[in-house]
């Protein structure tokens, strides 16, 4: 039948808007005291947190960072570096990793009983003789991270307010039952981040476990293909315990023995302290990288090296201070390992621009942290931008749309000096007739991120002409 009237149709815009990849977003695997959380998250699932309060609510918090490794990262990232978001994966399951705590009698002091922090509040049975008390009627339970205690506080509204002794039993968690296999399983959860929390991380961390060669290898593998597509970096600690590296001269043998030579790994040594708090350097480096990225509009083109850590000394795992000279940090950087330096009145700064592949691999796109991250960033952005073009008819208009979109975006990065130069091209020699008939298109992208200036040489020369002209009559 006739289609009478005036009709308006829309045509897809020839240039797409790039979906820019997120950067500086850590995915952190470890243990968290979820038994002490107000709204505990499930174990072995990605948990997106954008603030200290949200992280504590979902994961709990304790200053026992050896037992609860995620808490170290929560404190550093949200309190010291004020960066967000973070995706956590807690592999500690209180339901499976706990044991019965024997019934015992406790003294009530100031209407409170302090129990070990490991006690699971929901399992507590509190009684006075034959009378069993009721939660939220006779008492309430809270966790005090400063006192490292589970606190039972008697309520004035109940019948137990004046009691001086209580009999308590329940179950206590055992975070030390977490195994390397649990951590490896948790690392696999990184592939669920996009579908479950809508964010793709680009920094993989496992403080307290990353020094284990098996864990570090899996971290590198995951960083190379998050969800099978996206690239990131694994931030790994060298073992700073008595059984690991206690002198910088032992770094190369340890690195080679544990095969820490991947271009997607960033190695750190030793640990760092600020006040009474001790951190794995990987934890603080993740915060520093996120901060530097944020100051550069989310473009990871600048190295974290020579930027300030939040620390007042380097140390080993047992707390022994490590004093490194400028010359020693140069040697460590030459090993492809990030360390810390207090020099030139700049305070404590990160030191090293190289990934773990250096010095064996000197390809500029692999060896430098910011250059490698820019390749990851451009690649991740391209995947996200053109995913919607899959299965479209492969014609010249589609090719031009892809090329124009790429080149406009890349030209913007060049104009802002995030790249020294860049272009996208369709090269006939890379697109065979067989591939084109099979629906396979090849686009060649050339990019040149700026290398970090590691050395600047000045030449001083005495110029006799100045003396002659200044002293002439």
TABEL-V349334 format. One record per helix or strand of 2 or more residues. SS is the DSSP state (h for helix, s for strand). FROM is the first residue (numbers start at 1). TO is the last residue. Records with the same first field share a line. If there is no record, write none. Layout:
# TABEL-V349334
SS = FROM-TO  FROM-TO
This chain:
# TABEL-V349334
s = 26-30  47-49  86-90  98-107  112-116  125-128  131-132  139-144  149-154  165-173  203-205  233-237  265-268  271-274  277-279  313-315  321-322  337-342  348-351  419-425  444-449
h = 34-36  52-59  69-80  121-123  175-177  180-197  213-224  248-257  281-295  326-334  364-367  369-389  396-415  428-430  433-437  464-471
